[in-house]
Amino acid sequence: MNKNKFIKLGLILSILLNFILLGCKPEREPREFRTVPLAENEIDPEVWGKVYPLHYEMYKQSQEPTPAGLSKYKRGWDTDKVIYDKLSEYPFMALLYKGWGFGIEYNEPRSHYYRIRDQVEIDPSRLKAGGVCLTCKHSLAPELEKKYGLDYYSKPYMEVLNLIPEKYRYLGDSCIDCHDPKDASLHIRRGFTLIKALQTMGVDVNNLPHRLMRSLVCAQCHVTYVVIKDKDMKSIGIFFPWQGSKLGGISIENIIKVLKSDPSYLEWTQAVTGFKLAYIRHPEFELFSNNSTHWRAGVACADCHMPYKRMGSFKVSEHRIMSPLKNNMKACLQCHSETPEWLKDRVIAIQDRTVSLLLRAGYQTATVAKLFEKVHSIEKEGKTIDKN
């Protein structure tokens, strides 16, 4: 009898031990997706989605707005459905941009998914530059530029847009913008802009490390650029003003030097001052890569805006591109040990200081513009002003 009790007790302990050992077993390493070659120049995200379904589902989520109130300054595609007008939010911009489209309508954009629709639905003055406006907005821009050359740059925007097959005409970002169809590796699709810009800095474009590529695919569009004009102010080309710079040190001062080097780089006439000007747009990659803390630490754009995560047994990069603020700081927590609340407070404090600088600089520049206007008005009356 005692012997049977010991046997039963032994069986129970054995079962419990197995459960404990199974519970302590290390979690299996996440698997990488197996790649499948697709047709060369396959632009349809739905086709890519048949091979990479998890990535495609995340990509489709960018059609939907994010909860309102998560970010203090990055708004415009939230569940409150408010379109934030920058000219109302920052009134000095209306004066500084007077003379071209930005001074008429300038809104916070929605997600990448809507990048063509945001152009089509805005005031037509914003598209005055022509087909060249599609360079960063449509996945077929490289094919259009190669096939139509000068006409791609100079023809009216809608005329060039209508050259795109109807099925893809309003397509926002596509997988092919960043990924090579043959193996899904990262690639630079817009060779006529970014590849040329890198080459002017002496970068070996045939040996770009993967970590750098996780930023360079974003630098195809999240940069400043110059739309070259002819004597009639028609667009005849586009380039990134990185001449004389080096990767990791593209300064705004050097960009200004390039912009002032040729009158064909002056894209518009500022109506208040009467001055013909160039324009620095959104130099996000330039500012990030110019000796910033995170750049020096080896962080890439995708680490923050498309952080890795686990879905089932797969390790995937988040393909609903967004600010870390709108994703509960999950990207930051991969490196930082502080709480999401602490990190968010820190980010907003930095943003508050930056916006304070923007407001002061904006209103002071607008004041100077009005002084120039006054000087020109006095001179038109035949009066002489001592400019020494």
Secondary structure, 3 states (H helix, E strand, C coil): CHHHHHHHHHHHHHHHHHHHHHHHCCCCCCECCCCCCCCCCCCCHHHHHHHCHHHHHHHHHHHCCECCCCCCCCCCCECCCCCCEHHHHCCHHHHHCCCCHHHCCCECCCCHHHHHHHHHCCCHHHHCCCHHHHCCCCCCHHHHHHHHCHHHHHCCHHHHHCCCCHHHCCCCCCHHHCECCCCCCECCCCHHHHHHHHHHCCCCCCCCCHHHHHHHCHHHCCCCCEEEECCCCCEEEEECCCCCCECCECCHHHHHHHHCCCHHHCCEECCCCCCEECCCCCCHHHHHHCCCHHHHCCCCHHHHHCCEEEECCEEEECCCCCCHHHHCCHHHHCCCCCCHHHHHHHHHHHHHHHHHHHHHHHHHHHHHHHHHHHHHHHHHCCCCCCCC
